């Protein structure tokens, strides 16, 4: 009975639910990055997905909390930093952008999944 009751939801989740498209966002980063650039991933739980698509073509650091993001932004020259936000709501995205010190003018690529979730790629160099 449980399988019959959960089947429609399970079918939707596995076959129809839109997920963020990592491949497109990573390709955009790879096509625009310069030697010495560094990517920071905000929401460290997504590091395995990013590592799969980035495949050794560049290092990245993962920040699980806003404090981690703040610390990582101090480690690299501002003009060489990229931020990939894995977000689930607008407030979380705005907080990460504020911590990184960039606005919408630094947006390079974005891809949304289901609801408010998605990926947003920002570049500090885009502000120049």
DSSP file (Angstrom, degrees, kcal/mol; ACC not computed):
  #  RESIDUE AA STRUCTURE BP1 BP2  ACC     N-H-->O    O-->H-N    N-H-->O    O-->H-N    TCO  KAPPA ALPHA  PHI   PSI    X-CA   Y-CA   Z-CA
    1    1 A X     >        0   0    0      0, 0.0     4,-2.2     0, 0.0     5,-0.2   0.000 360.0 360.0 360.0 -39.0    0.0    0.0    0.0
    2    2 A X  H  >  +     0   0    0      1,-0.2     4,-2.1     2,-0.2     5,-0.2   0.897 360.0  51.0 -63.0 -39.8    2.9    2.4    0.8
    3    3 A X  H  > S+     0   0    0      1,-0.2     4,-1.4     2,-0.2    -1,-0.2   0.907 110.0  49.3 -64.4 -41.9    4.4    1.9   -2.6
    4    4 A X  H  4 S+     0   0    0      1,-0.2     4,-0.5     2,-0.2    -1,-0.2   0.893 113.3  46.9 -64.5 -40.1    1.1    2.6   -4.3
    5    5 A X  H  < S+     0   0    0     -4,-2.2     4,-0.3     1,-0.2    -1,-0.2   0.828 118.7  39.6 -72.9 -31.7    0.6    5.8   -2.3
    6    6 A X  H  X S+     0   0    0     -4,-2.1     4,-2.6    -5,-0.2     5,-0.2   0.570  90.8  91.2 -94.7  -9.5    4.1    7.1   -2.8
    7    7 A X  H  X S+     0   0    0     -4,-1.4     4,-3.1     1,-0.2     5,-0.2   0.901  83.9  50.6 -56.3 -48.2    4.5    6.1   -6.5
    8    8 A X  H  > S+     0   0    0     -4,-0.5     4,-2.1     1,-0.2    -1,-0.2   0.923 115.3  43.4 -59.2 -42.8    3.2    9.4   -8.0
    9    9 A X  H  > S+     0   0    0     -4,-0.3     4,-2.4     2,-0.2    -1,-0.2   0.902 115.0  49.1 -68.1 -41.2    5.6   11.5   -5.9
   10   10 A X  H  X S+     0   0    0     -4,-2.6     4,-2.3     2,-0.2     5,-0.2   0.907 110.3  51.2 -64.3 -42.5    8.5    9.2   -6.4
   11   11 A X  H  X>S+     0   0    0     -4,-3.1     4,-2.3    -5,-0.2     5,-0.5   0.915 111.1  48.4 -61.7 -43.4    7.9    9.2  -10.2
   12   12 A X  I  X>S+     0   0    0     -4,-2.1     5,-2.3    -5,-0.2     4,-2.1   0.938 112.3  48.5 -61.6 -47.7    7.8   13.0  -10.2
   13   13 A X  I  <5S+     0   0    0     -4,-2.4    -2,-0.2     1,-0.2    -1,-0.2   0.884 118.6  38.6 -61.9 -40.9   11.0   13.3   -8.2
   14   14 A X  I  <5S+     0   0    0     -4,-2.3    -1,-0.2    -5,-0.2    -2,-0.2   0.787 131.6  19.7 -83.8 -28.4   13.0   10.8  -10.3
   15   15 A X  I  <5S+     0   0    0     -4,-2.3    -3,-0.2    -5,-0.2    -2,-0.2   0.702 130.9  25.3-117.8 -22.9   11.8   11.6  -13.8
   16   16 A X  I  <<S+     0   0    0     -4,-2.1    -3,-0.2    -5,-0.5     2,-0.2   0.671  81.4 109.6-120.3 -22.0   10.3   15.1  -13.9
   17   17 A X      < -     0   0    0     -5,-2.3     2,-0.4     1,-0.1    97,-0.1  -0.388  67.7-127.0 -64.3 127.7   11.7   17.3  -11.1
   18   18 A X        -     0   0    0     -2,-0.2    96,-0.5    95,-0.1     2,-0.3  -0.619  28.1-167.0 -79.0 129.0   14.0   19.9  -12.6
   19   19 A X        -     0   0    0     -2,-0.4    93,-0.1    94,-0.3    99,-0.0  -0.826  33.7 -87.0-113.4 154.3   17.5   19.9  -11.0
   20   20 A X        -     0   0    0     -2,-0.3     2,-1.1     1,-0.1    93,-0.1  -0.327  41.6-125.4 -57.8 141.0   20.2   22.5  -11.4
   21   21 A X     >  +     0   0    0      1,-0.2     4,-1.3    91,-0.1     3,-0.2  -0.763  30.3 178.0 -95.4  96.0   22.3   21.9  -14.4
   22   22 A X  H  > S+     0   0    0     -2,-1.1     4,-2.8     1,-0.2     5,-0.3   0.873  73.8  64.5 -63.4 -39.8   25.9   21.7  -13.2
   23   23 A X  H  > S+     0   0    0      1,-0.2     4,-2.1     2,-0.2    -1,-0.2   0.894 103.6  45.2 -56.0 -46.4   27.4   21.0  -16.6
   24   24 A X  H  > S+     0   0    0     -3,-0.2     4,-2.0     2,-0.2    -1,-0.2   0.903 114.7  47.3 -66.0 -43.3   26.3   24.4  -18.1
   25   25 A X  H  X S+     0   0    0     -4,-1.3     4,-2.1     2,-0.2    -2,-0.2   0.913 113.5  47.4 -67.6 -42.9   27.5   26.4  -15.1
   26   26 A X  H  X S+     0   0    0     -4,-2.8     4,-2.7     1,-0.2    -1,-0.2   0.894 110.2  53.2 -65.8 -39.5   30.9   24.7  -14.9
   27   27 A X  H  X S+     0   0    0     -4,-2.1     4,-2.0    -5,-0.3    -1,-0.2   0.898 108.4  50.6 -61.9 -40.0   31.4   25.0  -18.7
   28   28 A X  H  X S+     0   0    0     -4,-2.0     4,-1.2     2,-0.2    -2,-0.2   0.917 111.3  48.2 -63.7 -43.6   30.8   28.8  -18.4
   29   29 A X  H >X S+     0   0    0     -4,-2.1     4,-2.1     1,-0.2     3,-0.6   0.937 112.1  48.9 -61.3 -47.1   33.3   29.0  -15.5
   30   30 A X  H 3< S+     0   0    0     -4,-2.7    -1,-0.2     1,-0.2    -2,-0.2   0.845 110.2  51.2 -64.2 -33.9   35.9   27.0  -17.4
   31   31 A X  H 3< S+     0   0    0     -4,-2.0    -1,-0.2    -5,-0.2    -2,-0.2   0.745 119.6  34.6 -75.9 -21.8   35.5   29.2  -20.6
   32   32 A X  H << S+     0   0    0     -4,-1.2    -2,-0.2    -3,-0.6    -1,-0.2   0.626  90.2 106.5-107.9 -17.4   35.9   32.5  -18.7
   33   33 A X     <  -     0   0    0     -4,-2.1     2,-0.3    -5,-0.2    47,-0.0  -0.275  55.3-145.5 -70.1 151.9   38.4   31.8  -16.0
   34   34 A X    >   -     0   0    0     46,-0.1     3,-2.2     1,-0.1    -1,-0.1  -0.737  37.0 -78.9-108.5 160.0   41.9   33.0  -16.2
   35   35 A X  T 3  S+     0   0    0     -2,-0.3     3,-0.1     1,-0.3    -1,-0.1  -0.363 121.1  26.1 -56.7 135.6   45.1   31.3  -14.9
   36   36 A X  T 3  S+     0   0    0      1,-0.3    -1,-0.3    -3,-0.0    44,-0.1   0.327  88.7 136.2  90.6  -8.0   45.3   31.9  -11.2
   37   37 A X    <   -     0   0    0     -3,-2.2     2,-0.4    44,-0.1    -1,-0.3  -0.376  40.1-152.0 -70.0 153.1   41.6   32.3  -10.7
   38   38 A X  E     -a   81   0A   0     42,-3.0    44,-2.4    39,-0.2     2,-0.5  -0.994   2.7-145.8-133.2 133.6   40.0   30.5   -7.8
   39   39 A X  E     -ab  82  60A   0     20,-1.0    22,-2.2    -2,-0.4     2,-0.5  -0.825   8.6-162.2 -99.9 131.4   36.4   29.2   -7.4
   40   40 A X  E     -ab  83  61A   0     42,-2.5    44,-2.9    -2,-0.5     2,-0.6  -0.964   7.8-151.9-112.6 127.2   34.7   29.2   -4.0
   41   41 A X  E     -ab  84  62A   0     20,-3.4    22,-3.4    -2,-0.5     2,-0.8  -0.869   5.5-150.8 -98.6 121.5   31.6   27.0   -3.6
   42   42 A X  E    S+ab  85  63A   0     42,-2.8    44,-2.2    -2,-0.6    22,-0.2  -0.870  79.8  40.6 -99.3 115.8   29.1   28.2   -1.1
   43   43 A X  S >  S-     0   0    0     20,-3.1     3,-2.2    -2,-0.8    21,-0.3   0.651  73.0-155.0 108.6  83.3   27.3   25.3    0.4
   44   44 A X  G >  S+     0   0    0     19,-0.6     3,-2.1     1,-0.3     4,-0.2   0.668  83.0  77.8 -56.5 -23.3   29.9   22.7    0.9
   45   45 A X  G 3  S+     0   0    0      1,-0.3     3,-0.4     2,-0.1    -1,-0.3   0.748  90.8  58.1 -60.9 -20.4   27.5   19.7    0.8
   46   46 A X  G <> S+     0   0    0     -3,-2.2     4,-2.1     1,-0.2     3,-0.5   0.378  73.5 104.6 -90.1   3.9   27.5   20.2   -3.0
   47   47 A X  H <> S+     0   0    0     -3,-2.1     4,-2.9     1,-0.2     5,-0.2   0.871  75.3  55.3 -55.8 -41.7   31.3   19.7   -3.3
   48   48 A X  H  > S+     0   0    0     -3,-0.4     4,-1.8    -4,-0.2    -1,-0.2   0.903 108.7  48.2 -60.9 -38.3   31.1   16.1   -4.7
   49   49 A X  H  > S+     0   0    0     -3,-0.5     4,-1.8    -4,-0.2    -1,-0.2   0.932 114.2  45.5 -66.3 -44.5   28.8   17.3   -7.6
   50   50 A X  H  X S+     0   0    0     -4,-2.1     4,-2.9     1,-0.2     5,-0.3   0.916 111.1  52.8 -64.7 -42.7   31.1   20.2   -8.4
   51   51 A X  H  X S+     0   0    0     -4,-2.9     4,-1.8     1,-0.2     5,-0.3   0.862 107.0  54.3 -61.4 -35.2   34.2   18.0   -8.3
   52   52 A X  H  < S+     0   0    0     -4,-1.8    -1,-0.2    -5,-0.2    -2,-0.2   0.931 116.6  35.3 -63.9 -45.5   32.5   15.5  -10.7
   53   53 A X  H  < S+     0   0    0     -4,-1.8    -2,-0.2     1,-0.2    -1,-0.2   0.788 117.9  50.4 -82.6 -27.9   31.9   18.2  -13.3
   54   54 A X  H >< S-     0   0    0     -4,-2.9     3,-2.0    -5,-0.2    -3,-0.2   0.808  84.4-171.4 -79.7 -29.9   35.1   20.2  -12.7
   55   55 A X  T 3<  -     0   0    0     -4,-1.8    -3,-0.1    -5,-0.3    -4,-0.1   0.828  64.4 -51.1  41.4  59.6   37.2   17.1  -13.0
   56   56 A X  T 3  S+     0   0    0     -5,-0.3    -1,-0.3     2,-0.2     3,-0.1   0.506 106.3 117.2  69.5   3.9   40.6   18.3  -11.9
   57   57 A X  S <  S-     0   0    0     -3,-2.0     2,-0.3     1,-0.2    -1,-0.1   0.479  87.3  -1.6 -83.8   0.6   40.6   21.2  -14.4
   58   58 A X  S    S-     0   0    0     -4,-0.1    -2,-0.2     2,-0.0    -1,-0.2  -0.857  74.1-111.0 179.2 147.3   40.8   23.7  -11.5
   59   59 A X        -     0   0    0     -2,-0.3   -20,-1.0    -3,-0.1     2,-0.3  -0.494  31.3-176.3 -83.9 156.5   40.8   23.7   -7.8
   60   60 A X  E     -b   39   0A   0     -2,-0.2     2,-0.4   -22,-0.1   -20,-0.2  -0.978  18.1-137.3-146.0 158.9   38.0   25.0   -5.7
   61   61 A X  E     -b   40   0A   0    -22,-2.2   -20,-3.4    -2,-0.3     2,-0.5  -0.914  17.5-140.3-115.2 146.1   37.3   25.6   -2.0
   62   62 A X  E     -b   41   0A   0     -2,-0.4     2,-0.5   -22,-0.2   -20,-0.2  -0.917  10.1-164.3-112.2 132.3   34.0   24.8   -0.3
   63   63 A X  E     -b   42   0A   0    -22,-3.4   -20,-3.1    -2,-0.5   -19,-0.6  -0.962   7.9-176.5-114.1 122.3   32.4   26.9    2.3
   64   64 A X  S    S+     0   0    0     -2,-0.5     2,-0.3   -21,-0.3    -1,-0.1   0.815  72.1  28.3 -85.9 -32.6   29.7   25.4    4.4
   65   65 A X  S  > S-     0   0    0    -22,-0.1     4,-1.9     1,-0.1     3,-0.2  -0.807  86.0-107.0-125.3 164.8   28.8   28.5    6.4
   66   66 A X  H  > S+     0   0    0     -2,-0.3     4,-2.4     1,-0.2     5,-0.2   0.848 120.3  57.6 -60.4 -34.2   28.9   32.2    5.8
   67   67 A X  H  > S+     0   0    0      2,-0.2     4,-2.1     1,-0.2    -1,-0.2   0.899 105.6  49.8 -63.5 -40.1   31.8   32.5    8.2
   68   68 A X  H  > S+     0   0    0     -3,-0.2     4,-2.4     2,-0.2    -2,-0.2   0.903 110.1  51.2 -63.4 -41.4   33.8   29.9    6.0
   69   69 A X  H  X S+     0   0    0     -4,-1.9     4,-2.0     1,-0.2    -2,-0.2   0.908 108.8  50.8 -62.4 -43.1   33.0   32.0    2.9
   70   70 A X  H  X S+     0   0    0     -4,-2.4     4,-0.7     1,-0.2    -1,-0.2   0.910 111.2  48.4 -61.7 -42.8   34.2   35.1    4.6
   71   71 A X  H >X S+     0   0    0     -4,-2.1     3,-0.8     1,-0.2     4,-0.5   0.912 110.8  50.5 -63.9 -43.3   37.5   33.4    5.6
   72   72 A X  H >X S+     0   0    0     -4,-2.4     3,-1.0     1,-0.2     4,-0.6   0.840 102.0  60.4 -66.8 -33.5   38.0   32.0    2.1
   73   73 A X  H 3< S+     0   0    0     -4,-2.0     3,-0.3     1,-0.3    -1,-0.2   0.751 102.4  54.6 -67.5 -20.7   37.5   35.4    0.4
   74   74 A X  H << S+     0   0    0     -3,-0.8    -1,-0.3    -4,-0.7    -2,-0.2   0.657  98.2  64.7 -82.3 -16.3   40.5   36.7    2.4
   75   75 A X  H << S+     0   0    0     -3,-1.0     2,-0.3    -4,-0.5    -1,-0.2   0.702 102.1  44.6 -82.0 -20.3   42.8   34.0    1.1
   76   76 A X  S  < S-     0   0    0     -4,-0.6     5,-0.1    -3,-0.3   -39,-0.0  -0.895  96.8 -88.7-126.9 152.1   42.8   34.9   -2.6
   77   77 A X    >   -     0   0    0     -2,-0.3     3,-1.8     1,-0.1     4,-0.3  -0.361  39.4-126.5 -58.5 136.1   43.2   38.2   -4.5
   78   78 A X  G >  S+     0   0    0      1,-0.3     3,-1.4     2,-0.2    46,-0.2   0.853 105.8  57.1 -55.5 -40.2   39.7   39.7   -5.0
   79   79 A X  G 3  S+     0   0    0      1,-0.3    -1,-0.3    45,-0.1    46,-0.2   0.631 106.5  50.4 -70.9 -11.6   40.1   40.0   -8.7
   80   80 A X  G <  S+     0   0    0     -3,-1.8   -42,-3.0    44,-0.1     2,-0.3   0.343  88.6 109.4-105.2   6.8   40.7   36.3   -9.2
   81   81 A X  E <   -a   38   0A   0     -3,-1.4    43,-2.4    -4,-0.3    44,-0.6  -0.640  41.3-175.7 -93.2 139.9   37.8   35.0   -7.1
   82   82 A X  E     -aC  39 123A   0    -44,-2.4   -42,-2.5    -2,-0.3     2,-0.4  -0.951  10.2-154.3-123.2 148.0   34.7   33.3   -8.4
   83   83 A X  E     -aC  40 122A   0     39,-2.8    39,-3.2    -2,-0.4     2,-0.6  -0.990   6.4-167.8-127.4 126.5   31.7   32.3   -6.3
   84   84 A X  E     -aC  41 121A   0    -44,-2.9   -42,-2.8    -2,-0.4     2,-0.5  -0.952  14.5-160.4-111.2 111.8   29.3   29.5   -7.1
   85   85 A X  E     -aC  42 120A   0     35,-3.1    35,-1.8    -2,-0.6     2,-0.8  -0.815  11.1-161.8 -96.9 125.8   26.3   29.6   -4.8
   86   86 A X  E     - C   0 119A   0    -44,-2.2     2,-0.3    -2,-0.5    33,-0.2  -0.918  32.7-179.4-100.5 106.2   24.1   26.6   -4.4
   87   87 A X  E     - C   0 118A   0     31,-2.1    31,-1.8    -2,-0.8     3,-0.1  -0.714  40.3-176.0-117.6 159.7   21.0   28.2   -3.1
   88   88 A X  S    S+     0   0    0      1,-0.3    28,-0.4    -2,-0.3     2,-0.3   0.456  77.3  15.9-125.3  -9.3   17.6   27.3   -1.9
   89   89 A X  S  > S-     0   0    0      1,-0.1     4,-1.7    27,-0.1    -1,-0.3  -0.984  74.9-107.4-158.3 165.7   16.1   30.7   -1.2
   90   90 A X  H  > S+     0   0    0     -2,-0.3     4,-2.6     1,-0.2     5,-0.2   0.868 114.2  55.4 -65.0 -39.8   16.6   34.4   -2.0
   91   91 A X  H  > S+     0   0    0      1,-0.2     4,-2.4     2,-0.2    -1,-0.2   0.924 107.7  48.9 -61.5 -45.2   17.7   35.3    1.5
   92   92 A X  H  > S+     0   0    0      1,-0.2     4,-1.9     2,-0.2    -1,-0.2   0.896 112.3  49.2 -61.2 -41.7   20.5   32.8    1.5
   93   93 A X  H  X S+     0   0    0     -4,-1.7     4,-2.4     2,-0.2    -2,-0.2   0.923 111.0  49.0 -64.7 -45.9   21.7   34.0   -1.9
   94   94 A X  H  X S+     0   0    0     -4,-2.6     4,-2.5     1,-0.2    -2,-0.2   0.890 109.8  51.8 -63.3 -40.1   21.7   37.6   -0.9
   95   95 A X  H  X S+     0   0    0     -4,-2.4     4,-2.2    -5,-0.2    -1,-0.2   0.906 110.9  47.8 -63.4 -41.2   23.7   36.8    2.3
   96   96 A X  H  X S+     0   0    0     -4,-1.9     4,-2.4     2,-0.2    -2,-0.2   0.913 111.9  49.5 -66.6 -42.4   26.3   34.9    0.3
   97   97 A X  H  X>S+     0   0    0     -4,-2.4     5,-2.1     2,-0.2     4,-1.6   0.908 111.6  49.1 -62.7 -42.2   26.6   37.8   -2.3
   98   98 A X  H  <5S+     0   0    0     -4,-2.5    -1,-0.2     2,-0.2    -2,-0.2   0.909 111.9  48.3 -63.5 -42.2   27.0   40.3    0.5
   99   99 A X  H  <5S+     0   0    0     -4,-2.2    -2,-0.2     1,-0.2    -1,-0.2   0.888 113.1  47.3 -65.4 -39.1   29.7   38.2    2.2
  100  100 A X  H  <5S-     0   0    0     -4,-2.4    -1,-0.2    -5,-0.2    -2,-0.2   0.737 111.8-125.5 -74.0 -23.5   31.5   37.8   -1.0
  101  101 A X  T  <5 +     0   0    0     -4,-1.6     2,-0.3     1,-0.3    -3,-0.2   0.814  67.0 113.1  84.9  33.0   31.2   41.5   -1.7
  102  102 A X      < -     0   0    0     -5,-2.1    -1,-0.3     2,-0.0     2,-0.2  -0.874  45.6-154.2-131.6 165.0   29.6   41.5   -5.1
  103  103 A X    >   -     0   0    0     -2,-0.3     3,-1.7    -3,-0.1     4,-0.1  -0.491  48.9 -70.6-122.2-165.6   26.3   42.4   -6.7
  104  104 A X  G >  S+     0   0    0      1,-0.3     3,-1.9    -2,-0.2    -2,-0.0   0.742 120.7  72.1 -64.2 -23.7   24.2   41.4   -9.7
  105  105 A X  G 3  S+     0   0    0      1,-0.3    -1,-0.3    17,-0.0    -3,-0.0   0.688  93.1  57.6 -66.8 -14.6   26.7   43.0  -12.0
  106  106 A X  G <  S+     0   0    0     -3,-1.7    17,-2.3    21,-0.1    -1,-0.3   0.397  77.1 124.5 -94.2   2.9   29.0   40.2  -11.3
  107  107 A X  E <   +D  122   0A   0     -3,-1.9    15,-0.2    15,-0.2     3,-0.1  -0.458  25.9 166.3 -67.2 128.3   26.6   37.5  -12.4
  108  108 A X  E     -     0   0A   0     13,-3.0     2,-0.3     1,-0.4    14,-0.2   0.750  62.9  -9.7-109.1 -43.4   28.1   35.2  -15.0
  109  109 A X  E     -D  121   0A   0     12,-1.4    12,-3.3     2,-0.0    -1,-0.4  -0.992  55.7-176.0-154.9 153.3   25.7   32.3  -15.2
  110  110 A X  E     -D  120   0A   0     -2,-0.3     2,-0.3    10,-0.2    10,-0.2  -0.990   4.0-174.8-151.5 153.3   22.8   30.8  -13.3
  111  111 A X  E     -D  119   0A   0      8,-2.4     8,-3.3    -2,-0.3     2,-0.3  -0.955  15.3-148.6-149.5 126.5   20.6   27.8  -13.6
  112  112 A X  E     -D  118   0A   0     -2,-0.3     6,-0.3     6,-0.3   -91,-0.1  -0.697  10.2-172.1-101.7 150.7   17.6   27.0  -11.5
  113  113 A X        -     0   0    0      4,-3.2     2,-0.4    -2,-0.3   -94,-0.3   0.226  56.6 -24.0-104.7-130.9   16.2   23.8  -10.3
  114  114 A X  S >  S-     0   0    0    -96,-0.5     3,-1.6   -97,-0.1    -1,-0.2  -0.721 114.1 -25.4 -90.7 132.6   13.0   23.1   -8.6
  115  115 A X  T 3  S-     0   0    0     -2,-0.4   -26,-0.1     1,-0.2    -2,-0.0  -0.483 128.8 -22.8  68.1-130.8   11.4   26.0   -6.7
  116  116 A X  T 3  S+     0   0    0    -28,-0.4    -1,-0.2    -2,-0.2     2,-0.1   0.390 108.6 112.0 -94.9   2.2   14.0   28.5   -5.6
  117  117 A X    <   +     0   0    0     -3,-1.6    -4,-3.2   -29,-0.2     2,-0.3  -0.410  39.9 103.1 -77.9 153.4   16.9   26.1   -5.7
  118  118 A X  E     -CD  87 112A   0    -31,-1.8   -31,-2.1    -6,-0.3     2,-0.4  -0.992  61.4 -74.0 167.2-167.9   19.7   26.5   -8.2
  119  119 A X  E     -CD  86 111A   0     -8,-3.3    -8,-2.4    -2,-0.3     2,-0.4  -0.944  29.1-172.6-123.0 140.8   23.2   27.6   -9.0
  120  120 A X  E     -CD  85 110A   0    -35,-1.8   -35,-3.1    -2,-0.4     2,-0.5  -0.971   8.2-158.7-137.6 120.8   24.5   31.1   -9.4
  121  121 A X  E     -CD  84 109A   0    -12,-3.3   -13,-3.0    -2,-0.4   -12,-1.4  -0.883  15.2-179.6-103.2 123.8   28.0   31.8  -10.6
  122  122 A X  E     -CD  83 107A   0    -39,-3.2   -39,-2.8    -2,-0.5     2,-0.4  -0.907  12.5-156.4-123.2 148.8   29.5   35.2   -9.8
  123  123 A X  E >   -C   82   0A   0    -17,-2.3     3,-0.6    -2,-0.3     4,-0.2  -0.990  15.1-156.7-128.7 129.0   32.9   36.7  -10.6
  124  124 A X  G >  S+     0   0    0    -43,-2.4     3,-1.4    -2,-0.4     4,-0.2   0.824  98.5  62.2 -67.5 -30.3   34.7   39.4   -8.7
  125  125 A X  G >  S+     0   0    0    -44,-0.6     3,-1.6     1,-0.3    -1,-0.2   0.748  87.9  70.9 -66.8 -24.3   36.6   40.2  -11.9
  126  126 A X  G <  S+     0   0    0     -3,-0.6    -1,-0.3     1,-0.3    -2,-0.2   0.676  87.3  66.7 -66.9 -15.2   33.3   41.1  -13.7
  127  127 A X  G <         0   0    0     -3,-1.4    -1,-0.3    -4,-0.2    -2,-0.2   0.658 360.0 360.0 -79.8 -15.6   33.2   44.2  -11.5
  128  128 A X    <         0   0    0     -3,-1.6    -1,-0.2    -4,-0.2    -2,-0.1   0.491 360.0 360.0 -72.9 360.0   36.2   45.7  -13.2
